[in-house]
Amino acid sequence: MSRKGDKAEVTPKITRADLEAKLTEIDAELSETGEAIKPTAMAIGIGALVVILILAFLLGRRKGQQRSTIVEVRRL
């Protein structure tokens, strides 16, 4: 049985070198992941842009048809 005051494990102190090593490792993993995702992200971005442009064109075209005036020209 352990009492409140007893410490079962002694945790080692974290040094600056430990932190730098871990942050460097994380940074390297993020760089690799970012490079791997870049082509996919570009394709998704271009696809979304095309969809937005087509949608804007169609909505503008519809709006123009609703507001257009028909002019009848008659010859005498």
mmCIF file of the N, C-alpha and C atoms, coordinates in Angstrom:
data_MODEL
# 
_entry.id   MODEL 
# 
loop_
_atom_site.group_PDB 
_atom_site.id 
_atom_site.type_symbol 
_atom_site.label_atom_id 
_atom_site.label_alt_id 
_atom_site.label_comp_id 
_atom_site.label_asym_id 
_atom_site.label_entity_id 
_atom_site.label_seq_id 
_atom_site.pdbx_PDB_ins_code 
_atom_site.Cartn_x 
_atom_site.Cartn_y 
_atom_site.Cartn_z 
_atom_site.occupancy 
_atom_site.B_iso_or_equiv 
_atom_site.pdbx_formal_charge 
_atom_site.auth_seq_id 
_atom_site.auth_comp_id 
_atom_site.auth_asym_id 
_atom_site.auth_atom_id 
_atom_site.pdbx_PDB_model_num 
ATOM 1   N N  . MET A 1 1  ? 0.834   -1.170 0.000   1.00 0.00 ? 1  MET A N  1 
ATOM 2   C CA . MET A 1 1  ? 0.000   0.000  0.000   1.00 0.00 ? 1  MET A CA 1 
ATOM 3   C C  . MET A 1 1  ? 0.885   1.241  0.000   1.00 0.00 ? 1  MET A C  1 
ATOM 4   N N  . SER A 1 2  ? 0.461   2.219  -0.731  1.00 0.00 ? 2  SER A N  1 
ATOM 5   C CA . SER A 1 2  ? 1.263   3.436  -0.781  1.00 0.00 ? 2  SER A CA 1 
ATOM 6   C C  . SER A 1 2  ? 0.525   4.561  -0.077  1.00 0.00 ? 2  SER A C  1 
ATOM 7   N N  . ARG A 1 3  ? 1.289   5.430  0.496   1.00 0.00 ? 3  ARG A N  1 
ATOM 8   C CA . ARG A 1 3  ? 0.709   6.592  1.153   1.00 0.00 ? 3  ARG A CA 1 
ATOM 9   C C  . ARG A 1 3  ? 0.756   7.775  0.204   1.00 0.00 ? 3  ARG A C  1 
ATOM 10  N N  . LYS A 1 4  ? 0.030   8.824  0.517   1.00 0.00 ? 4  LYS A N  1 
ATOM 11  C CA . LYS A 1 4  ? -0.013  10.004 -0.339  1.00 0.00 ? 4  LYS A CA 1 
ATOM 12  C C  . LYS A 1 4  ? 1.349   10.636 -0.516  1.00 0.00 ? 4  LYS A C  1 
ATOM 13  N N  . GLY A 1 5  ? 2.150   10.641 0.461   1.00 0.00 ? 5  GLY A N  1 
ATOM 14  C CA . GLY A 1 5  ? 3.444   11.307 0.417   1.00 0.00 ? 5  GLY A CA 1 
ATOM 15  C C  . GLY A 1 5  ? 4.505   10.530 -0.351  1.00 0.00 ? 5  GLY A C  1 
ATOM 16  N N  . ASP A 1 6  ? 4.314   9.218  -0.574  1.00 0.00 ? 6  ASP A N  1 
ATOM 17  C CA . ASP A 1 6  ? 5.317   8.413  -1.264  1.00 0.00 ? 6  ASP A CA 1 
ATOM 18  C C  . ASP A 1 6  ? 5.230   8.640  -2.773  1.00 0.00 ? 6  ASP A C  1 
ATOM 19  N N  . LYS A 1 7  ? 6.407   8.707  -3.384  1.00 0.00 ? 7  LYS A N  1 
ATOM 20  C CA . LYS A 1 7  ? 6.451   8.804  -4.845  1.00 0.00 ? 7  LYS A CA 1 
ATOM 21  C C  . LYS A 1 7  ? 6.974   7.478  -5.377  1.00 0.00 ? 7  LYS A C  1 
ATOM 22  N N  . ALA A 1 8  ? 6.147   6.797  -6.161  1.00 0.00 ? 8  ALA A N  1 
ATOM 23  C CA . ALA A 1 8  ? 6.532   5.499  -6.677  1.00 0.00 ? 8  ALA A CA 1 
ATOM 24  C C  . ALA A 1 8  ? 7.565   5.652  -7.789  1.00 0.00 ? 8  ALA A C  1 
ATOM 25  N N  . GLU A 1 9  ? 7.366   6.657  -8.655  1.00 0.00 ? 9  GLU A N  1 
ATOM 26  C CA . GLU A 1 9  ? 8.274   6.852  -9.772  1.00 0.00 ? 9  GLU A CA 1 
ATOM 27  C C  . GLU A 1 9  ? 8.897   8.241  -9.695  1.00 0.00 ? 9  GLU A C  1 
ATOM 28  N N  . VAL A 1 10 ? 10.133  8.298  -10.068 1.00 0.00 ? 10 VAL A N  1 
ATOM 29  C CA . VAL A 1 10 ? 10.804  9.583  -10.156 1.00 0.00 ? 10 VAL A CA 1 
ATOM 30  C C  . VAL A 1 10 ? 10.906  9.913  -11.641 1.00 0.00 ? 10 VAL A C  1 
ATOM 31  N N  . THR A 1 11 ? 10.302  11.028 -12.045 1.00 0.00 ? 11 THR A N  1 
ATOM 32  C CA . THR A 1 11 ? 10.337  11.400 -13.459 1.00 0.00 ? 11 THR A CA 1 
ATOM 33  C C  . THR A 1 11 ? 11.647  12.115 -13.764 1.00 0.00 ? 11 THR A C  1 
ATOM 34  N N  . PRO A 1 12 ? 12.265  11.763 -14.891 1.00 0.00 ? 12 PRO A N  1 
ATOM 35  C CA . PRO A 1 12 ? 13.527  12.437 -15.230 1.00 0.00 ? 12 PRO A CA 1 
ATOM 36  C C  . PRO A 1 12 ? 13.254  13.868 -15.681 1.00 0.00 ? 12 PRO A C  1 
ATOM 37  N N  . LYS A 1 13 ? 14.237  14.709 -15.488 1.00 0.00 ? 13 LYS A N  1 
ATOM 38  C CA . LYS A 1 13 ? 14.082  16.104 -15.899 1.00 0.00 ? 13 LYS A CA 1 
ATOM 39  C C  . LYS A 1 13 ? 14.194  16.201 -17.414 1.00 0.00 ? 13 LYS A C  1 
ATOM 40  N N  . ILE A 1 14 ? 13.374  17.061 -17.984 1.00 0.00 ? 14 ILE A N  1 
ATOM 41  C CA . ILE A 1 14 ? 13.395  17.290 -19.425 1.00 0.00 ? 14 ILE A CA 1 
ATOM 42  C C  . ILE A 1 14 ? 14.367  18.428 -19.702 1.00 0.00 ? 14 ILE A C  1 
ATOM 43  N N  . THR A 1 15 ? 15.319  18.145 -20.549 1.00 0.00 ? 15 THR A N  1 
ATOM 44  C CA . THR A 1 15 ? 16.338  19.147 -20.846 1.00 0.00 ? 15 THR A CA 1 
ATOM 45  C C  . THR A 1 15 ? 16.003  19.871 -22.143 1.00 0.00 ? 15 THR A C  1 
ATOM 46  N N  . ARG A 1 16 ? 16.728  20.929 -22.371 1.00 0.00 ? 16 ARG A N  1 
ATOM 47  C CA . ARG A 1 16 ? 16.554  21.709 -23.603 1.00 0.00 ? 16 ARG A CA 1 
ATOM 48  C C  . ARG A 1 16 ? 16.872  20.857 -24.825 1.00 0.00 ? 16 ARG A C  1 
ATOM 49  N N  . ALA A 1 17 ? 17.869  20.010 -24.721 1.00 0.00 ? 17 ALA A N  1 
ATOM 50  C CA . ALA A 1 17 ? 18.257  19.141 -25.836 1.00 0.00 ? 17 ALA A CA 1 
ATOM 51  C C  . ALA A 1 17 ? 17.140  18.157 -26.176 1.00 0.00 ? 17 ALA A C  1 
ATOM 52  N N  . ASP A 1 18 ? 16.463  17.646 -25.143 1.00 0.00 ? 18 ASP A N  1 
ATOM 53  C CA . ASP A 1 18 ? 15.333  16.741 -25.369 1.00 0.00 ? 18 ASP A CA 1 
ATOM 54  C C  . ASP A 1 18 ? 14.228  17.447 -26.150 1.00 0.00 ? 18 ASP A C  1 
ATOM 55  N N  . LEU A 1 19 ? 13.902  18.661 -25.749 1.00 0.00 ? 19 LEU A N  1 
ATOM 56  C CA . LEU A 1 19 ? 12.857  19.422 -26.425 1.00 0.00 ? 19 LEU A CA 1 
ATOM 57  C C  . LEU A 1 19 ? 13.243  19.728 -27.867 1.00 0.00 ? 19 LEU A C  1 
ATOM 58  N N  . GLU A 1 20 ? 14.478  20.153 -28.083 1.00 0.00 ? 20 GLU A N  1 
ATOM 59  C CA . GLU A 1 20 ? 14.925  20.472 -29.439 1.00 0.00 ? 20 GLU A CA 1 
ATOM 60  C C  . GLU A 1 20 ? 14.890  19.245 -30.341 1.00 0.00 ? 20 GLU A C  1 
ATOM 61  N N  . ALA A 1 21 ? 15.309  18.100 -29.807 1.00 0.00 ? 21 ALA A N  1 
ATOM 62  C CA . ALA A 1 21 ? 15.316  16.866 -30.596 1.00 0.00 ? 21 ALA A CA 1 
ATOM 63  C C  . ALA A 1 21 ? 13.884  16.478 -30.991 1.00 0.00 ? 21 ALA A C  1 
ATOM 64  N N  . LYS A 1 22 ? 12.968  16.564 -30.066 1.00 0.00 ? 22 LYS A N  1 
ATOM 65  C CA . LYS A 1 22 ? 11.580  16.185 -30.348 1.00 0.00 ? 22 LYS A CA 1 
ATOM 66  C C  . LYS A 1 22 ? 10.934  17.162 -31.333 1.00 0.00 ? 22 LYS A C  1 
ATOM 67  N N  . LEU A 1 23 ? 11.171  18.460 -31.162 1.00 0.00 ? 23 LEU A N  1 
ATOM 68  C CA . LEU A 1 23 ? 10.603  19.446 -32.076 1.00 0.00 ? 23 LEU A CA 1 
ATOM 69  C C  . LEU A 1 23 ? 11.185  19.306 -33.486 1.00 0.00 ? 23 LEU A C  1 
ATOM 70  N N  . THR A 1 24 ? 12.463  18.969 -33.580 1.00 0.00 ? 24 THR A N  1 
ATOM 71  C CA . THR A 1 24 ? 13.079  18.741 -34.890 1.00 0.00 ? 24 THR A CA 1 
ATOM 72  C C  . THR A 1 24 ? 12.457  17.521 -35.558 1.00 0.00 ? 24 THR A C  1 
ATOM 73  N N  . GLU A 1 25 ? 12.210  16.485 -34.788 1.00 0.00 ? 25 GLU A N  1 
ATOM 74  C CA . GLU A 1 25 ? 11.573  15.278 -35.312 1.00 0.00 ? 25 GLU A CA 1 
ATOM 75  C C  . GLU A 1 25 ? 10.161  15.581 -35.822 1.00 0.00 ? 25 GLU A C  1 
ATOM 76  N N  . ILE A 1 26 ? 9.394   16.331 -35.064 1.00 0.00 ? 26 ILE A N  1 
ATOM 77  C CA . ILE A 1 26 ? 8.031   16.696 -35.457 1.00 0.00 ? 26 ILE A CA 1 
ATOM 78  C C  . ILE A 1 26 ? 8.061   17.561 -36.709 1.00 0.00 ? 26 ILE A C  1 
ATOM 79  N N  . ASP A 1 27 ? 8.993   18.505 -36.771 1.00 0.00 ? 27 ASP A N  1 
ATOM 80  C CA . ASP A 1 27 ? 9.110   19.378 -37.936 1.00 0.00 ? 27 ASP A CA 1 
ATOM 81  C C  . ASP A 1 27 ? 9.432   18.586 -39.196 1.00 0.00 ? 27 ASP A C  1 
ATOM 82  N N  . ALA A 1 28 ? 10.303  17.603 -39.082 1.00 0.00 ? 28 ALA A N  1 
ATOM 83  C CA . ALA A 1 28 ? 10.655  16.770 -40.239 1.00 0.00 ? 28 ALA A CA 1 
ATOM 84  C C  . ALA A 1 28 ? 9.443   15.982 -40.728 1.00 0.00 ? 28 ALA A C  1 
ATOM 85  N N  . GLU A 1 29 ? 8.658   15.443 -39.808 1.00 0.00 ? 29 GLU A N  1 
ATOM 86  C CA . GLU A 1 29 ? 7.461   14.689 -40.193 1.00 0.00 ? 29 GLU A CA 1 
ATOM 87  C C  . GLU A 1 29 ? 6.440   15.589 -40.877 1.00 0.00 ? 29 GLU A C  1 
ATOM 88  N N  . LEU A 1 30 ? 6.263   16.799 -40.365 1.00 0.00 ? 30 LEU A N  1 
ATOM 89  C CA . LEU A 1 30 ? 5.305   17.724 -40.971 1.00 0.00 ? 30 LEU A CA 1 
ATOM 90  C C  . LEU A 1 30 ? 5.747   18.147 -42.367 1.00 0.00 ? 30 LEU A C  1 
ATOM 91  N N  . SER A 1 31 ? 7.036   18.335 -42.552 1.00 0.00 ? 31 SER A N  1 
ATOM 92  C CA . SER A 1 31 ? 7.553   18.710 -43.874 1.00 0.00 ? 31 SER A CA 1 
ATOM 93  C C  . SER A 1 31 ? 7.290   17.607 -44.891 1.00 0.00 ? 31 SER A C  1 
ATOM 94  N N  . GLU A 1 32 ? 7.534   16.367 -44.491 1.00 0.00 ? 32 GLU A N  1 
ATOM 95  C CA . GLU A 1 32 ? 7.290   15.231 -45.382 1.00 0.00 ? 32 GLU A CA 1 
ATOM 96  C C  . GLU A 1 32 ? 5.808   15.117 -45.716 1.00 0.00 ? 32 GLU A C  1 
ATOM 97  N N  . THR A 1 33 ? 4.961   15.272 -44.732 1.00 0.00 ? 33 THR A N  1 
ATOM 98  C CA . THR A 1 33 ? 3.524   15.176 -44.946 1.00 0.00 ? 33 THR A CA 1 
ATOM 99  C C  . THR A 1 33 ? 3.034   16.306 -45.840 1.00 0.00 ? 33 THR A C  1 
ATOM 100 N N  . GLY A 1 34 ? 3.535   17.505 -45.623 1.00 0.00 ? 34 GLY A N  1 
ATOM 101 C CA . GLY A 1 34 ? 3.139   18.653 -46.430 1.00 0.00 ? 34 GLY A CA 1 
ATOM 102 C C  . GLY A 1 34 ? 3.510   18.478 -47.896 1.00 0.00 ? 34 GLY A C  1 
ATOM 103 N N  . GLU A 1 35 ? 4.683   17.959 -48.160 1.00 0.00 ? 35 GLU A N  1 
ATOM 104 C CA . GLU A 1 35 ? 5.117   17.724 -49.536 1.00 0.00 ? 35 GLU A CA 1 
ATOM 105 C C  . GLU A 1 35 ? 4.281   16.639 -50.198 1.00 0.00 ? 35 GLU A C  1 
ATOM 106 N N  . ALA A 1 36 ? 3.866   15.644 -49.437 1.00 0.00 ? 36 ALA A N  1 
ATOM 107 C CA . ALA A 1 36 ? 3.070   14.558 -49.999 1.00 0.00 ? 36 ALA A CA 1 
ATOM 108 C C  . ALA A 1 36 ? 1.648   15.022 -50.323 1.00 0.00 ? 36 ALA A C  1 
ATOM 109 N N  . ILE A 1 37 ? 1.111   15.947 -49.559 1.00 0.00 ? 37 ILE A N  1 
ATOM 110 C CA . ILE A 1 37 ? -0.275  16.391 -49.725 1.00 0.00 ? 37 ILE A CA 1 
ATOM 111 C C  . ILE A 1 37 ? -0.402  17.500 -50.764 1.00 0.00 ? 37 ILE A C  1 
ATOM 112 N N  . LYS A 1 38 ? 0.674   18.184 -51.075 1.00 0.00 ? 38 LYS A N  1 
ATOM 113 C CA . LYS A 1 38 ? 0.624   19.361 -51.946 1.00 0.00 ? 38 LYS A CA 1 
ATOM 114 C C  . LYS A 1 38 ? -0.067  19.103 -53.292 1.00 0.00 ? 38 LYS A C  1 
ATOM 115 N N  . PRO A 1 39 ? 0.242   18.048 -54.049 1.00 0.00 ? 39 PRO A N  1 
ATOM 116 C CA . PRO A 1 39 ? -0.441  17.841 -55.339 1.00 0.00 ? 39 PRO A CA 1 
ATOM 117 C C  . PRO A 1 39 ? -1.947  17.605 -55.181 1.00 0.00 ? 39 PRO A C  1 
ATOM 118 N N  . THR A 1 40 ? -2.336  16.883 -54.154 1.00 0.00 ? 40 THR A N  1 
ATOM 119 C CA . THR A 1 40 ? -3.754  16.625 -53.919 1.00 0.00 ? 40 THR A CA 1 
ATOM 120 C C  . THR A 1 40 ? -4.479  17.915 -53.571 1.00 0.00 ? 40 THR A C  1 
ATOM 121 N N  . ALA A 1 41 ? -3.863  18.737 -52.746 1.00 0.00 ? 41 ALA A N  1 
ATOM 122 C CA . ALA A 1 41 ? -4.486  20.000 -52.357 1.00 0.00 ? 41 ALA A CA 1 
ATOM 123 C C  . ALA A 1 41 ? -4.632  20.925 -53.561 1.00 0.00 ? 41 ALA A C  1 
ATOM 124 N N  . MET A 1 42 ? -3.644  20.932 -54.447 1.00 0.00 ? 42 MET A N  1 
ATOM 125 C CA . MET A 1 42 ? -3.732  21.749 -55.663 1.00 0.00 ? 42 MET A CA 1 
ATOM 126 C C  . MET A 1 42 ? -4.885  21.289 -56.537 1.00 0.00 ? 42 MET A C  1 
ATOM 127 N N  . ALA A 1 43 ? -5.047  19.986 -56.700 1.00 0.00 ? 43 ALA A N  1 
ATOM 128 C CA . ALA A 1 43 ? -6.127  19.449 -57.528 1.00 0.00 ? 43 ALA A CA 1 
ATOM 129 C C  . ALA A 1 43 ? -7.490  19.804 -56.943 1.00 0.00 ? 43 ALA A C  1 
ATOM 130 N N  . ILE A 1 44 ? -7.627  19.694 -55.639 1.00 0.00 ? 44 ILE A N  1 
ATOM 131 C CA . ILE A 1 44 ? -8.891  20.028 -54.987 1.00 0.00 ? 44 ILE A CA 1 
ATOM 132 C C  . ILE A 1 44 ? -9.175  21.521 -55.126 1.00 0.00 ? 44 ILE A C  1 
ATOM 133 N N  . GLY A 1 45 ? -8.170  22.354 -54.946 1.00 0.00 ? 45 GLY A N  1 
ATOM 134 C CA . GLY A 1 45 ? -8.332  23.808 -55.074 1.00 0.00 ? 45 GLY A CA 1 
ATOM 135 C C  . GLY A 1 45 ? -8.743  24.210 -56.482 1.00 0.00 ? 45 GLY A C  1 
ATOM 136 N N  . ILE A 1 46 ? -8.101  23.629 -57.492 1.00 0.00 ? 46 ILE A N  1 
ATOM 137 C CA . ILE A 1 46 ? -8.442  23.952 -58.876 1.00 0.00 ? 46 ILE A CA 1 
ATOM 138 C C  . ILE A 1 46 ? -9.853  23.476 -59.200 1.00 0.00 ? 46 ILE A C  1 
ATOM 139 N N  . GLY A 1 47 ? -10.213 22.290 -58.727 1.00 0.00 ? 47 GLY A N  1 
ATOM 140 C CA . GLY A 1 47 ? -11.568 21.770 -58.954 1.00 0.00 ? 47 GLY A CA 1 
ATOM 141 C C  . GLY A 1 47 ? -12.626 22.667 -58.323 1.00 0.00 ? 47 GLY A C  1 
ATOM 142 N N  . ALA A 1 48 ? -12.372 23.119 -57.110 1.00 0.00 ? 48 ALA A N  1 
ATOM 143 C CA . ALA A 1 48 ? -13.322 24.005 -56.427 1.00 0.00 ? 48 ALA A CA 1 
ATOM 144 C C  . ALA A 1 48 ? -13.447 25.330 -57.170 1.00 0.00 ? 48 ALA A C  1 
ATOM 145 N N  . LEU A 1 49 ? -12.337 25.862 -57.671 1.00 0.00 ? 49 LEU A N  1 
ATOM 146 C CA . LEU A 1 49 ? -12.358 27.115 -58.424 1.00 0.00 ? 49 LEU A CA 1 
ATOM 147 C C  . LEU A 1 49 ? -13.183 26.970 -59.700 1.00 0.00 ? 49 LEU A C  1 
ATOM 148 N N  . VAL A 1 50 ? -13.019 25.870 -60.402 1.00 0.00 ? 50 VAL A N  1 
ATOM 149 C CA . VAL A 1 50 ? -13.782 25.631 -61.632 1.00 0.00 ? 50 VAL A CA 1 
ATOM 150 C C  . VAL A 1 50 ? -15.276 25.553 -61.328 1.00 0.00 ? 50 VAL A C  1 
ATOM 151 N N  . VAL A 1 51 ? -15.629 24.848 -60.267 1.00 0.00 ? 51 VAL A N  1 
ATOM 152 C CA . VAL A 1 51 ? -17.045 24.723 -59.895 1.00 0.00 ? 51 VAL A CA 1 
ATOM 153 C C  . VAL A 1 51 ? -17.626 26.096 -59.550 1.00 0.00 ? 51 VAL A C  1 
ATOM 154 N N  . ILE A 1 52 ? -16.884 26.907 -58.816 1.00 0.00 ? 52 ILE A N  1 
ATOM 155 C CA . ILE A 1 52 ? -17.366 28.244 -58.440 1.00 0.00 ? 52 ILE A CA 1 
ATOM 156 C C  . ILE A 1 52 ? -17.540 29.118 -59.685 1.00 0.00 ? 52 ILE A C  1 
ATOM 157 N N  . LEU A 1 53 ? -16.593 29.047 -60.622 1.00 0.00 ? 53 LEU A N  1 
ATOM 158 C CA . LEU A 1 53 ? -16.711 29.845 -61.842 1.00 0.00 ? 53 LEU A CA 1 
ATOM 159 C C  . LEU A 1 53 ? -17.917 29.421 -62.678 1.00 0.00 ? 53 LEU A C  1 
ATOM 160 N N  . ILE A 1 54 ? -18.133 28.130 -62.824 1.00 0.00 ? 54 ILE A N  1 
ATOM 161 C CA . ILE A 1 54 ? -19.289 27.642 -63.591 1.00 0.00 ? 54 ILE A CA 1 
ATOM 162 C C  . ILE A 1 54 ? -20.582 28.063 -62.915 1.00 0.00 ? 54 ILE A C  1 
ATOM 163 N N  . LEU A 1 55 ? -20.642 27.939 -61.606 1.00 0.00 ? 55 LEU A N  1 
ATOM 164 C CA . LEU A 1 55 ? -21.839 28.333 -60.866 1.00 0.00 ? 55 LEU A CA 1 
ATOM 165 C C  . LEU A 1 55 ? -22.110 29.829 -61.017 1.00 0.00 ? 55 LEU A C  1 
ATOM 166 N N  . ALA A 1 56 ? -21.082 30.652 -60.924 1.00 0.00 ? 56 ALA A N  1 
ATOM 167 C CA . ALA A 1 56 ? -21.258 32.099 -61.084 1.00 0.00 ? 56 ALA A CA 1 
ATOM 168 C C  . ALA A 1 56 ? -21.722 32.426 -62.500 1.00 0.00 ? 56 ALA A C  1 
ATOM 169 N N  . PHE A 1 57 ? -21.178 31.748 -63.496 1.00 0.00 ? 57 PHE A N  1 
ATOM 170 C CA . PHE A 1 57 ? -21.586 31.973 -64.882 1.00 0.00 ? 57 PHE A CA 1 
ATOM 171 C C  . PHE A 1 57 ? -23.059 31.627 -65.076 1.00 0.00 ? 57 PHE A C  1 
ATOM 172 N N  . LEU A 1 58 ? -23.456 30.467 -64.575 1.00 0.00 ? 58 LEU A N  1 
ATOM 173 C CA . LEU A 1 58 ? -24.847 30.036 -64.767 1.00 0.00 ? 58 LEU A CA 1 
ATOM 174 C C  . LEU A 1 58 ? -25.835 30.929 -64.022 1.00 0.00 ? 58 LEU A C  1 
ATOM 175 N N  . LEU A 1 59 ? -25.478 31.328 -62.811 1.00 0.00 ? 59 LEU A N  1 
ATOM 176 C CA . LEU A 1 59 ? -26.372 32.209 -62.054 1.00 0.00 ? 59 LEU A CA 1 
ATOM 177 C C  . LEU A 1 59 ? -26.458 33.590 -62.711 1.00 0.00 ? 59 LEU A C  1 
ATOM 178 N N  . GLY A 1 60 ? -25.362 34.099 -63.216 1.00 0.00 ? 60 GLY A N  1 
ATOM 179 C CA . GLY A 1 60 ? -25.368 35.385 -63.904 1.00 0.00 ? 60 GLY A CA 1 
ATOM 180 C C  . GLY A 1 60 ? -26.148 35.321 -65.203 1.00 0.00 ? 60 GLY A C  1 
ATOM 181 N N  . ARG A 1 61 ? -26.027 34.218 -65.898 1.00 0.00 ? 61 ARG A N  1 
ATOM 182 C CA . ARG A 1 61 ? -26.763 34.042 -67.145 1.00 0.00 ? 61 ARG A CA 1 
ATOM 183 C C  . ARG A 1 61 ? -28.265 33.999 -66.891 1.00 0.00 ? 61 ARG A C  1 
ATOM 184 N N  . ARG A 1 62 ? -28.645 33.297 -65.850 1.00 0.00 ? 62 ARG A N  1 
ATOM 185 C CA . ARG A 1 62 ? -30.066 33.206 -65.507 1.00 0.00 ? 62 ARG A CA 1 
ATOM 186 C C  . ARG A 1 62 ? -30.606 34.577 -65.104 1.00 0.00 ? 62 ARG A C  1 
ATOM 187 N N  . LYS A 1 63 ? -29.834 35.293 -64.315 1.00 0.00 ? 63 LYS A N  1 
ATOM 188 C CA . LYS A 1 63 ? -30.234 36.623 -63.872 1.00 0.00 ? 63 LYS A CA 1 
ATOM 189 C C  . LYS A 1 63 ? -30.382 37.557 -65.080 1.00 0.00 ? 63 LYS A C  1 
ATOM 190 N N  . GLY A 1 64 ? -29.493 37.448 -66.049 1.00 0.00 ? 64 GLY A N  1 
ATOM 191 C CA . GLY A 1 64 ? -29.551 38.276 -67.249 1.00 0.00 ? 64 GLY A CA 1 
ATOM 192 C C  . GLY A 1 64 ? -30.773 37.968 -68.101 1.00 0.00 ? 64 GLY A C  1 
ATOM 193 N N  . GLN A 1 65 ? -31.149 36.707 -68.153 1.00 0.00 ? 65 GLN A N  1 
ATOM 194 C CA . GLN A 1 65 ? -32.327 36.333 -68.934 1.00 0.00 ? 65 GLN A CA 1 
ATOM 195 C C  . GLN A 1 65 ? -33.602 36.846 -68.281 1.00 0.00 ? 65 GLN A C  1 
ATOM 196 N N  . GLN A 1 66 ? -33.638 36.879 -66.989 1.00 0.00 ? 66 GLN A N  1 
ATOM 197 C CA . GLN A 1 66 ? -34.824 37.363 -66.286 1.00 0.00 ? 66 GLN A CA 1 
ATOM 198 C C  . GLN A 1 66 ? -34.997 38.866 -66.468 1.00 0.00 ? 66 GLN A C  1 
ATOM 199 N N  . ARG A 1 67 ? -33.917 39.600 -66.559 1.00 0.00 ? 67 ARG A N  1 
ATOM 200 C CA . ARG A 1 67 ? -33.988 41.057 -66.625 1.00 0.00 ? 67 ARG A CA 1 
ATOM 201 C C  . ARG A 1 67 ? -33.950 41.599 -68.054 1.00 0.00 ? 67 ARG A C  1 
ATOM 202 N N  . SER A 1 68 ? -33.733 40.761 -69.048 1.00 0.00 ? 68 SER A N  1 
ATOM 203 C CA . SER A 1 68 ? -33.573 41.281 -70.401 1.00 0.00 ? 68 SER A CA 1 
ATOM 204 C C  . SER A 1 68 ? -34.911 41.770 -70.961 1.00 0.00 ? 68 SER A C  1 
ATOM 205 N N  . THR A 1 69 ? -34.825 42.831 -71.687 1.00 0.00 ? 69 THR A N  1 
ATOM 206 C CA . THR A 1 69 ? -36.003 43.444 -72.289 1.00 0.00 ? 69 THR A CA 1 
ATOM 207 C C  . THR A 1 69 ? -36.091 43.007 -73.742 1.00 0.00 ? 69 THR A C  1 
ATOM 208 N N  . ILE A 1 70 ? -37.280 42.686 -74.177 1.00 0.00 ? 70 ILE A N  1 
ATOM 209 C CA . ILE A 1 70 ? -37.486 42.301 -75.567 1.00 0.00 ? 70 ILE A CA 1 
ATOM 210 C C  . ILE A 1 70 ? -37.952 43.536 -76.327 1.00 0.00 ? 70 ILE A C  1 
ATOM 211 N N  . VAL A 1 71 ? -37.240 43.883 -77.355 1.00 0.00 ? 71 VAL A N  1 
ATOM 212 C CA . VAL A 1 71 ? -37.588 45.059 -78.166 1.00 0.00 ? 71 VAL A CA 1 
ATOM 213 C C  . VAL A 1 71 ? -38.077 44.552 -79.512 1.00 0.00 ? 71 VAL A C  1 
ATOM 214 N N  . GLU A 1 72 ? -39.242 44.988 -79.874 1.00 0.00 ? 72 GLU A N  1 
ATOM 215 C CA . GLU A 1 72 ? -39.810 44.580 -81.177 1.00 0.00 ? 72 GLU A CA 1 
ATOM 216 C C  . GLU A 1 72 ? -39.635 45.721 -82.150 1.00 0.00 ? 72 GLU A C  1 
ATOM 217 N N  . VAL A 1 73 ? -39.082 45.401 -83.294 1.00 0.00 ? 73 VAL A N  1 
ATOM 218 C CA . VAL A 1 73 ? -38.878 46.419 -84.324 1.00 0.00 ? 73 VAL A CA 1 
ATOM 219 C C  . VAL A 1 73 ? -39.845 46.111 -85.478 1.00 0.00 ? 73 VAL A C  1 
ATOM 220 N N  . ARG A 1 74 ? -40.629 47.124 -85.866 1.00 0.00 ? 74 ARG A N  1 
ATOM 221 C CA . ARG A 1 74 ? -41.582 46.949 -86.941 1.00 0.00 ? 74 ARG A CA 1 
ATOM 222 C C  . ARG A 1 74 ? -41.218 47.863 -88.093 1.00 0.00 ? 74 ARG A C  1 
ATOM 223 N N  . ARG A 1 75 ? -41.373 47.368 -89.264 1.00 0.00 ? 75 ARG A N  1 
ATOM 224 C CA . ARG A 1 75 ? -41.143 48.183 -90.449 1.00 0.00 ? 75 ARG A CA 1 
ATOM 225 C C  . ARG A 1 75 ? -42.458 48.771 -90.903 1.00 0.00 ? 75 ARG A C  1 
ATOM 226 N N  . LEU A 1 76 ? -42.429 49.983 -91.331 1.00 0.00 ? 76 LEU A N  1 
ATOM 227 C CA . LEU A 1 76 ? -43.657 50.637 -91.799 1.00 0.00 ? 76 LEU A CA 1 
ATOM 228 C C  . LEU A 1 76 ? -43.905 50.417 -93.242 1.00 0.00 ? 76 LEU A C  1 
# 
